[in-house]
Amino acid sequence: MKKIFLIINCFILAIGNCGGPLIMRLYFLRGGKRIWFSSWLETGGWPIMLIPLLVDYTRRRRSGEGSRLFLMNSRVFVSAAVIGTLTGLDDYMYAYGVARLPVSTSALIIATQLAFTAGFAFLLVRQRFTAYTVNAVVLLTLGAVVLGFHTSGDRPKGESNKQYLLGFFLTLVAAALYGLILPMVELTYKKAKQALTYTLVLEMQMVMSFFATAFCTVGMIVNKDFQVTAFSLFLSLDFFRKLPLNVKLIVLI
């Protein structure tokens, strides 16, 4: 069962890591301007994790294993909240980089995250460098470099040097920060002083995503993204109402 859970999570992670940057970049290429909204979407789907948690809670109640709704203690909760806030900041910097840089360039910079992760893992959780670790970092980084070759239009049209350099810098900082976040999660597991179960991992991920989304929500409020998004939705609905009946049917189909 642990292997099945691991395979499912690796599969979902692969889809998100591959498809997420492409969809986000497509949004900006099609005229999207809302960076805070894009960063909000990176963790905005956290409520879906309530489904497996409720299923697990029901199972525990029926089997008599315990009636607590959440298994994590206060120490883990505070750690997850702090890491989640940092994740929200990382989401914004990453979204800003995707908005200003082509996917090829941002992918090359994000690939440095592997080296940052290995370095911070050594410092925080004492994970030693082995031949497997070094090979993985080198091969995956070189793979990202190869993918970046022969790409056209490295600079988006109409973008100033200041915007491009700021996007480059923030993407690099985002790679370094996420390289720190992953070992911090591992350190939290080690310091949790409670059994590390799949349920506890889900709970911690949910808390992290909630605080990351809350951080980006504040940014959206300050940037007035909600008003713009709501207005755009209103216009689209009003436009849809004015369409002929046959066109509406085609769209719905």
C-alpha positions in Angstrom: 0.0 0.0 0.0 2.9 2.4 0.7 4.3 1.7 -2.7 0.9 2.4 -4.3 0.6 5.7 -2.4 4.2 6.6 -3.5 3.5 5.9 -7.2 0.3 7.8 -7.2 1.9 10.9 -5.6 4.9 10.7 -8.0 2.5 10.5 -10.9 0.5 13.5 -9.7 3.7 15.5 -9.0 5.0 14.7 -12.5 1.8 16.0 -14.1 1.8 19.2 -12.0 5.5 20.0 -12.5 5.3 19.4 -16.3 1.9 20.9 -17.1 1.7 23.7 -14.5 4.5 26.0 -15.9 3.2 25.5 -19.5 -0.4 26.5 -18.6 0.7 29.4 -16.5 3.0 30.7 -19.3 0.1 30.3 -21.8 -2.0 32.5 -19.5 0.5 35.3 -19.6 1.1 34.9 -23.4 -2.6 35.3 -24.0 -2.7 38.6 -22.2 -3.0 37.6 -18.5 -1.5 40.1 -16.1 -2.5 38.8 -12.6 0.6 37.4 -11.0 -0.9 37.1 -7.5 -3.8 35.2 -9.0 -1.5 32.8 -10.8 0.4 32.2 -7.6 -2.8 31.7 -5.7 -3.8 28.9 -8.1 -0.6 27.0 -7.3 -2.1 25.9 -3.9 -5.7 27.0 -4.2 -6.8 23.4 -4.7 -6.0 22.4 -1.1 -9.6 21.7 -0.1 -9.5 18.5 -2.2 -7.2 17.0 0.4 -10.2 17.0 2.8 -11.7 14.1 0.9 -9.1 11.5 1.7 -8.7 12.9 5.2 -12.5 12.5 5.9 -12.4 9.0 4.5 -9.5 8.1 6.8 -11.2 9.7 9.8 -14.4 7.7 9.1 -12.3 4.5 8.9 -10.5 5.3 12.2 -13.8 5.9 13.9 -15.3 2.6 12.7 -12.2 0.6 13.6 -11.9 2.3 17.1 -8.4 3.5 16.4 -9.2 7.0 17.5 -11.8 9.8 17.3 -9.5 12.8 16.7 -10.3 14.7 13.6 -6.7 15.7 13.0 -3.6 13.7 14.2 -1.0 16.5 14.0 0.1 18.1 17.2 0.5 21.9 17.8 4.2 21.8 17.1 3.8 20.3 13.7 0.9 22.7 12.9 3.0 25.7 13.7 5.9 24.4 11.6 3.5 23.6 8.7 2.0 27.1 9.0 5.5 28.8 8.7 6.5 26.6 5.8 3.2 27.3 4.1 3.7 31.0 4.4 7.2 30.7 2.9 5.6 28.5 0.1 3.2 31.3 -0.7 6.1 33.7 -1.0 7.9 31.2 -3.2 4.7 30.8 -5.4 4.6 34.5 -6.0 8.3 34.8 -7.0 7.9 31.7 -9.3 4.8 33.1 -11.0 6.5 36.4 -11.5 9.4 34.6 -13.2 7.1 32.6 -15.4 5.3 35.9 -16.4 8.6 37.6 -17.4 10.7 34.7 -18.7 10.1 32.1 -21.4 9.5 28.5 -20.2 13.0 27.4 -21.4 14.8 30.0 -19.4 12.7 29.6 -16.2 13.1 25.8 -16.4 16.9 26.2 -16.6 16.9 28.4 -13.5 14.4 26.2 -11.6 16.7 23.3 -12.3 19.2 24.8 -9.8 16.7 23.9 -7.1 18.1 20.4 -7.1 21.5 21.7 -6.0 20.0 24.0 -3.4 17.9 21.1 -2.1 20.9 18.8 -1.7 22.9 21.6 0.0 20.2 22.5 2.5 19.4 18.8 3.1 23.0 18.3 4.1 22.9 21.3 6.5 19.4 20.7 8.1 18.9 17.0 8.1 22.4 15.8 7.7 21.7 13.9 4.5 25.1 12.9 3.2 26.2 13.3 -0.4 26.5 10.0 -2.1 27.3 9.0 -5.7 23.6 8.5 -6.3 22.7 12.0 -5.0 25.5 13.7 -7.1 24.6 11.7 -10.2 20.9 12.6 -9.9 21.6 16.3 -9.4 24.1 16.5 -12.3 22.0 14.4 -14.8 18.7 16.2 -14.1 20.4 19.6 -14.3 22.1 18.7 -17.5 18.8 17.4 -18.9 17.2 20.8 -18.2 20.1 22.6 -19.9 19.7 20.4 -23.0 16.0 21.1 -23.2 16.9 24.8 -23.1 19.1 24.6 -26.2 18.0 25.9 -29.6 15.0 27.8 -28.1 13.9 30.9 -30.0 12.8 34.2 -28.6 14.5 34.1 -25.2 13.2 37.6 -24.5 9.5 38.2 -24.6 8.5 41.1 -26.9 8.0 44.5 -25.4 9.7 43.6 -22.1 12.2 45.9 -20.5 15.6 44.9 -19.3 14.6 45.7 -15.7 11.5 43.4 -15.9 13.5 40.6 -17.5 16.4 40.8 -15.0 13.9 41.0 -12.0 12.1 38.0 -13.3 15.5 36.2 -13.7 16.5 37.1 -10.1 13.2 36.2 -8.5 13.1 32.8 -10.3 16.6 32.1 -8.9 15.5 33.1 -5.4 12.4 31.0 -5.8 14.5 28.0 -6.7 16.7 28.6 -3.6 13.8 29.1 -1.3 12.0 25.9 -2.4 15.3 24.1 -2.1 15.2 25.2 1.6 11.5 24.4 2.0 11.8 20.7 1.2 14.5 19.9 3.8 12.4 22.0 6.3 9.5 19.6 5.7 11.8 16.6 6.2 13.1 18.2 9.4 9.6 18.8 10.7 8.9 15.1 10.2 12.0 14.2 12.1 11.1 16.5 15.0 7.4 15.7 15.0 7.6 13.3 18.0 4.7 11.3 16.6 4.3 8.4 14.2 4.8 9.5 10.6 1.8 8.2 8.7 0.3 9.0 5.4 -2.5 10.8 7.2 -0.1 13.0 9.0 1.7 13.8 5.7 -1.6 14.8 4.1 -2.6 17.0 7.1 0.7 18.8 7.0 0.4 19.3 3.2 -3.1 20.7 3.7 -2.0 23.2 6.4 1.0 24.3 4.2 -1.2 24.8 1.2 -3.9 26.6 3.2 -1.4 29.2 4.6 0.3 29.5 1.2 -3.1 30.3 -0.3 -3.9 32.7 2.5 -0.7 34.5 1.8 -1.5 34.9 -1.9 -5.1 35.8 -1.0 -3.8 38.8 0.9 -1.7 39.8 -2.1 -4.7 39.5 -4.4 -6.7 41.7 -2.0 -4.0 44.4 -2.0 -3.5 44.2 -5.7 -7.3 44.2 -6.3 -7.3 41.0 -8.3 -10.7 39.9 -6.9 -12.4 42.9 -8.4 -10.8 42.4 -11.8 -11.4 38.7 -11.8 -15.1 39.2 -10.9 -15.6 41.8 -13.5 -14.0 39.6 -16.2 -16.3 36.8 -15.2 -19.3 39.1 -15.4 -18.4 40.2 -18.9 -17.9 36.7 -20.0 -21.3 35.7 -18.7 -22.9 38.7 -20.2 -21.3 37.9 -23.5 -22.5 34.3 -23.3 -26.1 35.4 -22.8 -26.0 37.5 -26.0 -24.9 34.5 -28.1 -27.5 32.9 -30.5 -29.1 29.7 -29.2 -27.4 27.5 -31.7 -23.9 28.9 -30.8 -24.7 28.3 -27.1 -25.6 24.7 -27.7 -22.3 24.2 -29.6 -20.3 25.7 -26.8 -22.1 23.6 -24.2 -21.6 20.4 -26.2 
